[in-house]
Amino acid sequence: MHGHAAQEELKLMLSLIKPRFFIPVHGEYRHLSLHGKLGELVGVAKENIFILEDGDVLELNQQAGKKSGKVTYSNVYVDGLSVGDIGSVVLRDRKALSNDGIVMVNIVINQQTGKLVTRPDIVSKGFVDNTESNEMIEQSRDVVARIF
């Protein structure tokens, strides 16, 4: 399951709704175009299907629709509680994490002795599945403990 409707589901939706105008809104341009063609297959008039790009202005009335220009736009990123420019460094880091994942080693060291208080904890996100790689994680905890 991926959360996206299959072609038959999209055709069923369009057949039930019977829209006069149709504007596919999700996906890359090729997805929008293919979705528009599905609209044609179920009876939406080709001149009433609009494949829009970010910033396109569409004017509709009861009889027809037309693209009538563009507006200036920019992306807005949401980061926790803030909205707006979150910076290229944050975006670069997020891209790296999404591609490579992260491994975190948590250790607690006694300040007086410099020795480990507990066995190290290793957390992996997007790198390996902890449930499937439990043995590797356990061996890694041993290696970190030996180093300290």
N, C-alpha and C positions, 0 to 999 in steps of 0.2 A: 504494500500500500504506500502510495506516495502523496496522497492528498489532492491530486489533480484529476479532474474528470476525464474519462475516456471519450473518444469520438462519439460513440453511441449515446452516452449520457448527455453530451452536449447537444446532439441532434434531438434527443427526446425533450430536453429543456426548451430548446428553440421551437419545437413543434407544439409544445403545450402553451408556451407564452405567446407565440405568433406576433413577434414585434414588428412594427412598421419600420423602425430604424434599428440598426444593430451596430454597436461599437465594441469590438473585442477589446478588453482592457488588461489582460494579464499575459506576461511573457515577453520574449524577444519579438522582433518584427516578423520573423518567419512563423512564430506561433500565432500571432495576431492575424496574419494573412491566411493561414490554414483554417483558423477558426472562422474567419470571414467567408471562406469557401464553403464551410459547413452550413453557414447561414443561407447561402445561395441554394444549396442542395435541398433545404427544407422549405424554400419558398420566399425568402426575403429578397426583395428586388435588389439587384446588383448596385443600382444607383443610391440605394438607401443603406448600404454597408460602408462604414467609414473606418479606415485604418489610420489612426492618428498617432502622431509622435508627441513627445513632451512639448508643451507650449502651443500646440495647434489650437485654434479657436474654431468651434463648430457652431453654426447658426442653424436652428431648427424651427420650422413652423409646422402646421398641420399637414401640409402637402409635401414639403421637400426639406432637404438639408444641404448645406454646403460649407466647405472649409473657407473661412473668411479672414485668415491671417494667423499671426503668431503673437504670443506674449512672452516676455522675458521671464525666465524661471531659473531657480538654482536648487540643488539638492539640500535637504535639511536633514541633519543627522541627530538622532536622539541617543544620548549617552547618560544612562542612569537618570538623574534628576535634571540635567541640563539639556537644552535644545539649541541647535545652531552649529556653528563651526567648532568641531571637536579636534581639529588639527590633523595635519598629515602624518605626524609621528604616531598618533593613536591609530589611525587607519592603517598605516604600514604594519604596526605591531599586530593588529587584529588579523590582517591578511596572512602574516607569517604564522600566527597561531592556528588559523583555520587550515592552512596547508600542512603544517608540521606537528601541531599539538604542543603539549608542554608536560614536563615532568618536574615535580616539586619534591624536594627532600626536606622534611621537617625534623629537626633535631633539638633536643633539650640538653644543655650542658650545664653542669654544676659550676658556678662562678668561682668557687674557691679551689676545687680540685681540677677543673678542666676536663672532667670525665663525663661521659654520657649518663644522663639520669634514667632515660628509658631507651628502648630500642628505636632506631630511626623509623619514621613513617614516610612512605613514598606514595605520592598521589600522581596519577597519570590522567590527562585529559586529551583525547584526540591523538594519542601516541600509540598506546596499546590498550586493549580491553582488559581491565583489572581482573575480571572474572575468568577470562581465558588465559591470562598470562600470570596467574597467581604465583607460580613457581619462580618465574623470572623476577617478579617484584620481591619475593622473599629472599632470593639470592642477592639481589641488589641491596636490600636492607642489611644483609650480613657484610657485604663489601664496605658499605658506608660505616658500619659499626667498627670494622677492623681498622679503617683509616683513622678513626678517632681513638 
